[in-house]
Amino acid sequence: MSRPYLFHYASSFSRSHNLSMAISRTELHKAGFEISSTPAAWEQFAINADTLVIVTSVPLSSSNTYVHVVATSNLEESAKGWSARIMQAIKQSGMVMMD
């Protein structure tokens, strides 16, 4: 059995915490991950066939959020690829909250 690999990306966004959480859940779902955490948590835990991804969204203010994407897998290319792809999808999301 190979050793687990861990890759991560972090960034701050000019978005509310609720929007950041919604974007994270949406992008994980669109990527085919099974989300194992509740919508109320700061962390979103999701898995696919070989990778565990954790997206943490921490409110810095009412309109800024710190987002950290961590992916781990026994396959280096899976952990590295998914951490980058999920963060890129979060960055490029045009999702907005509707009242």
Secondary structure, 3 states (H helix, E strand, C coil): CCCCEEEEEEEEECCCHHHHHHHHHHHHHHCCCEECCCCCCCEEEEECCCEEEEEEEEEEECCEEEEEEEEEECCHHHHHHHHHHHHHHHHHCCCCCCC
